[in-house]
Amino acid sequence: MTIRLLLWLSSVLVCAPALADDYEFPAGAQPSRRLVIGSTTDIGIIRPVIEAWQAANPAVSIRYRELTTNTLFAEAQAACKGDAPADDVVLSSAMDLQVKLVNDGCAATVDRPGLAALPDYARWRSQLFGLTYEPAVIVYNRRAVAGFEAPTDHFALLDLLRQPERFDGRIGTYDIEASGLGYLFATLDEQRSSTWGRLIEAMGRNHVRLYCCTQEILDRVADGRLTLGYNVLGSYALAQAREKPDLAVVVPSDYTLVLTRAAYVPRQAANRADAEAFLEFTQGPQGRRILIEDALLFSPIDGEDELYKALGAGEGGKRAIRPIALGPALIVGLDQMKRRLFLKQWRDSLGVGED
């Protein structure tokens, strides 16, 4: 077995999905109902939304199951086939995997006025709903990269990485074989960027390190173990930058992908009424306020304006924003042959990092 293969296997094992982290929110009134949410969103991010909705619905106990994107997808597939219990809400940042589940007939139709207010790109078939508005950003450590040399777009990032003495082993991004979100961002980067091939080759030359989750990258950039992180979720990055002054966030000016965390109610959900009410709450005035103020997730309904307020971006930045639309186009990258070819290109150009 080659050293390259051993490194690849070790990186996959490091990012291998763990069992779900379960969080219980007991009902405050009796008799009670139960709502089960399967999600990829960190509990620390979504807790204020859950607590606010439960305060208005004290007779509902909530179980929140936090999983990786690939694990949630596998469990949702099994539930759709009747081989496992179904959650009442399935919420994931891997938009393409969510579209596939809905396309396979796993979702119930939801008719709620609050969800109908979402823009077209954040709704599909009245079954899949985008609840957040989150850019893919570049982060860097202010102690290692001066403000004047910060990579303002993908071309500037490529130029910056031509300094192996500074960046060798000090760049972090997603392991797209372990992260559904990372794979989605990578495939869309290839489609929309003329720099994609050169950029991943530059990362490979600098022995990029690969991670399953945004938080792992942010922690390492903030404390200096990494100098730079690529394609991390802006919601998490902006929230962390509030508390960690060495962490800087850049929204690329040539183009910026915007993710919307997609949610659906499974056909087999035991508590569809509360599931629908919870989703609608996230897009109402109180839910949107919490998303903006407490989580920096924003909402597709008014997320564009709120994002620019948070970033101080001008009109030029607005033209560069590219929301990812929910719909069948996202499934193309999941074709097994295309996936194998894409991953081979990625491995050959990038190589495999280690923690």
C-alpha positions in Angstrom: 0.0 0.0 0.0 1.5 3.4 -1.0 2.1 6.2 1.4 -0.3 8.3 -0.6 -3.1 5.8 -0.1 -2.3 5.5 3.6 -2.6 9.2 4.0 -5.9 9.2 2.1 -7.3 6.4 4.3 -6.1 8.1 7.5 -7.8 11.4 6.5 -11.1 9.7 5.8 -11.0 7.9 9.1 -10.3 11.2 10.9 -13.4 12.7 9.3 -15.5 9.5 9.5 -19.0 10.2 10.6 -19.7 9.8 14.3 -22.9 8.8 16.0 -25.4 11.5 16.4 -25.1 14.0 19.2 -28.6 14.1 20.8 -30.0 17.2 22.6 -33.3 17.1 24.5 -35.5 20.1 25.1 -38.2 18.9 27.6 -41.8 20.1 27.2 -42.9 22.8 29.6 -46.5 21.7 29.7 -48.5 18.5 29.8 -49.8 16.6 28.0 -46.9 16.9 25.5 -46.1 16.2 21.9 -42.7 15.3 20.5 -40.8 16.8 17.6 -37.6 15.1 16.3 -35.2 17.2 14.2 -32.3 15.6 12.3 -29.8 18.2 11.3 -26.3 19.1 10.3 -26.4 22.5 12.0 -24.3 22.9 15.2 -26.5 23.0 18.2 -24.9 26.2 19.4 -26.0 27.9 16.2 -29.6 26.8 16.1 -30.4 26.6 19.9 -31.9 30.1 20.1 -34.3 29.3 17.3 -35.4 26.0 18.9 -35.8 27.7 22.3 -37.8 30.6 20.9 -40.2 28.3 19.0 -40.6 26.0 22.0 -41.4 29.0 24.3 -44.4 29.6 22.1 -45.2 25.9 22.0 -44.5 24.7 25.5 -46.4 21.4 25.0 -43.8 20.2 22.5 -40.7 18.3 23.6 -37.9 18.5 21.1 -35.1 16.0 20.3 -32.4 17.5 18.2 -30.0 15.1 16.5 -26.8 16.6 15.2 -25.1 14.6 12.4 -22.6 15.0 9.5 -24.1 15.6 6.1 -23.4 12.1 4.8 -24.7 10.4 7.9 -27.9 12.3 7.9 -28.4 11.6 4.2 -27.9 7.8 4.7 -30.3 7.8 7.7 -32.9 9.8 5.7 -32.6 7.4 2.8 -33.2 4.4 5.1 -36.2 6.2 6.7 -37.6 6.9 3.3 -37.5 3.2 2.4 -39.2 2.3 5.7 -36.0 0.7 7.1 -35.5 3.2 10.0 -37.5 5.6 12.0 -38.1 9.0 10.3 -37.3 12.4 11.8 -40.0 15.0 11.7 -37.7 17.6 10.1 -34.6 16.9 8.0 -32.3 19.9 7.8 -29.0 19.9 6.0 -26.4 22.2 4.5 -25.8 19.6 1.7 -28.4 21.0 -0.7 -27.7 18.5 -3.4 -28.3 15.6 -1.1 -31.6 17.1 0.1 -32.8 17.6 -3.5 -32.1 14.0 -4.2 -34.1 12.8 -1.2 -37.0 15.0 -2.2 -36.7 13.9 -5.8 -36.8 10.3 -4.6 -40.2 11.0 -3.1 -39.2 11.2 0.6 -40.9 14.5 1.4 -44.4 15.6 2.3 -45.9 18.7 0.6 -46.1 21.6 2.9 -48.6 24.5 2.4 -47.7 27.3 4.8 -47.9 31.1 4.0 -44.7 31.9 5.8 -42.7 29.5 3.6 -44.4 30.7 0.4 -42.7 34.0 1.0 -39.3 32.5 0.3 -37.7 33.4 -3.1 -38.0 30.9 -5.9 -34.4 29.7 -5.6 -35.1 28.7 -2.0 -38.3 26.7 -2.6 -38.8 23.5 -4.7 -42.0 21.6 -5.2 -43.5 23.0 -2.0 -41.5 20.2 -0.4 -38.0 21.5 0.1 -37.3 24.9 1.7 -34.1 26.9 2.0 -34.1 28.5 5.5 -30.7 30.3 5.6 -28.5 32.6 3.5 -24.8 31.8 4.0 -21.9 32.7 1.8 -18.8 30.5 1.2 -15.9 32.6 2.3 -12.1 32.7 2.7 -10.7 33.1 6.2 -7.2 34.0 7.3 -5.2 34.7 10.4 -4.4 38.4 10.8 -1.1 37.7 12.4 0.1 35.7 9.4 -1.5 37.7 6.5 -1.6 41.5 6.5 -4.8 43.2 5.5 -3.4 44.8 2.4 -2.4 41.3 1.0 -5.7 39.6 1.9 -7.1 37.6 -1.1 -10.1 39.6 -2.2 -11.0 37.2 -5.0 -10.0 33.7 -6.3 -7.3 35.2 -8.6 -5.7 37.0 -5.7 -5.8 33.8 -3.6 -4.0 31.9 -6.4 -1.3 34.5 -6.5 -0.9 34.4 -2.7 -0.4 30.7 -2.7 2.7 31.0 -4.9 4.6 31.4 -1.6 5.2 27.8 -0.3 7.5 29.1 2.4 4.5 30.7 4.0 1.6 28.3 3.2 3.0 24.8 3.0 0.8 22.7 5.3 -1.0 25.8 6.5 -4.1 25.9 4.3 -7.3 24.1 5.3 -10.4 23.2 3.3 -13.1 20.5 3.2 -12.4 16.9 2.5 -14.9 16.6 -0.2 -15.0 12.8 0.0 -16.1 13.0 3.7 -18.2 16.2 3.5 -21.3 16.5 1.4 -21.2 20.3 1.7 -17.5 20.4 0.6 -18.3 18.3 -2.4 -21.2 20.6 -3.4 -19.0 23.7 -3.1 -16.2 22.0 -5.1 -18.4 21.0 -8.0 -20.0 24.5 -8.2 -16.5 26.1 -8.1 -15.5 24.0 -11.1 -18.5 25.1 -13.0 -18.2 28.8 -12.2 -14.5 29.6 -11.8 -11.8 29.7 -14.5 -9.3 29.4 -11.7 -10.5 26.1 -10.2 -8.0 23.8 -11.7 -5.0 26.0 -11.0 -6.3 26.7 -7.5 -6.5 23.1 -6.4 -3.1 22.4 -7.9 -1.7 25.3 -5.9 -3.3 23.9 -2.7 -1.8 20.5 -3.5 1.6 22.0 -3.9 1.2 23.6 -0.5 0.1 20.3 1.1 -3.4 21.5 2.0 -5.0 19.9 5.1 -8.5 18.5 4.8 -11.3 18.5 7.3 -14.9 17.3 7.5 -16.3 20.5 9.2 -16.1 24.3 9.1 -15.5 24.6 12.8 -12.3 22.5 12.6 -10.9 24.9 10.0 -11.9 28.0 11.9 -10.4 26.8 15.2 -7.1 26.2 13.5 -7.0 29.5 11.6 -7.9 31.4 14.6 -5.2 29.9 16.8 -2.5 30.0 14.1 -2.2 26.3 13.3 -3.4 27.2 9.9 -2.9 30.5 8.0 -5.8 30.3 5.7 -9.1 28.5 5.2 -11.0 28.1 1.9 -14.7 27.8 1.2 -15.8 27.8 4.8 -19.3 28.8 5.8 -19.6 32.5 6.3 -22.2 32.2 9.0 -19.9 30.3 11.3 -16.9 32.4 10.3 -18.6 35.7 11.0 -19.9 34.4 14.4 -16.4 33.2 15.3 -14.8 36.5 14.2 -16.9 38.3 16.7 -15.0 36.5 19.5 -11.6 35.8 17.9 -9.9 39.0 16.7 -7.2 37.2 14.8 -9.7 35.6 12.5 -10.5 37.7 9.4 -13.3 36.9 6.9 -13.2 37.7 3.1 -16.2 37.5 0.7 -14.6 36.9 -2.7 -15.4 39.8 -5.0 -15.3 37.9 -8.3 -18.1 35.5 -7.2 -19.4 34.2 -3.9 -21.6 31.1 -3.7 -24.4 31.4 -1.2 -25.7 28.3 0.5 -29.2 27.9 1.9 -29.7 25.1 4.5 -32.5 23.0 3.1 -35.3 21.4 5.1 -38.1 19.0 4.4 -40.8 17.1 6.3 -40.5 13.4 5.6 -43.7 11.6 4.4 -43.3 9.2 7.3 -42.9 12.0 9.9 -44.9 11.2 13.1 -45.5 14.9 13.9 -46.0 16.7 10.6 -48.1 19.6 12.1 -45.4 20.7 14.5 -42.7 20.1 11.9 -44.4 22.4 9.5 -45.0 25.0 12.1 -41.3 25.0 13.1 -40.2 25.5 9.6 -42.6 28.4 9.1 -41.5 30.0 12.3 -37.9 30.2 11.1 -39.0 32.5 8.3 -41.4 34.7 10.3 -40.3 38.0 11.8 -39.2 36.5 15.1 -37.4 33.6 13.5 -35.6 35.8 11.0 -34.5 38.2 13.8 -33.0 35.3 15.7 -31.2 34.0 12.6 -29.7 37.4 12.0 -28.9 38.6 15.5 -28.0 35.4 17.3 -26.7 33.1 14.5 -25.7 35.3 11.5 -27.4 32.7 9.3 -29.7 35.2 7.8 -32.8 34.2 5.8 -33.4 34.1 2.0 -36.3 36.5 2.5 -34.1 39.4 3.4 -30.6 37.8 3.7 -29.0 39.8 0.9 -29.5 43.1 2.6 -28.7 41.8 6.0 -25.5 40.2 4.8 -24.2 43.4 3.3 -24.9 45.2 6.5 -22.8 42.7 8.4 -20.0 42.8 5.9 -20.1 46.4 4.9 -20.2 45.3 1.2 -21.1 47.7 -1.6 -23.1 47.4 -4.8 -20.1 45.6 -6.5 -20.3 42.9 -3.9 -24.0 42.4 -4.6 -23.3 41.7 -8.2 -20.9 38.9 -7.2 -23.3 37.0 -5.0 -24.5 33.8 -6.5 -27.2 32.0 -4.5 -27.4 28.2 -5.1 -30.8 27.4 -6.3 -32.7 24.3 -5.0 -33.7 22.0 -7.9 -32.7 19.1 -10.0 -29.6 20.7 -11.5 -27.9 20.0 -8.1 -28.3 16.3 -8.6 -26.1 16.1 -11.6 -22.9 16.1 -9.5 -24.2 13.1 -7.6 -24.1 10.8 -10.7 -21.8 8.0 -9.6 -19.7 8.0 -12.7 -19.4 11.8 -12.7 -18.6 11.7 -9.0 -15.8 9.2 -9.5 -14.3 11.2 -12.3 -14.5 14.5 -10.3 -13.0 12.9 -7.2 -10.2 11.4 -9.2 -9.4 14.8 -10.7 -9.5 16.3 -7.2 -7.2 13.7 -5.7 -4.8 13.9 -8.6 -4.6 17.7 -8.5 -4.9 18.3 -4.8 -3.4 15.3 -3.1 -4.6 14.5 0.4 -3.7 16.5 3.5 -3.3 15.4 7.0 -4.3 16.9 10.4 
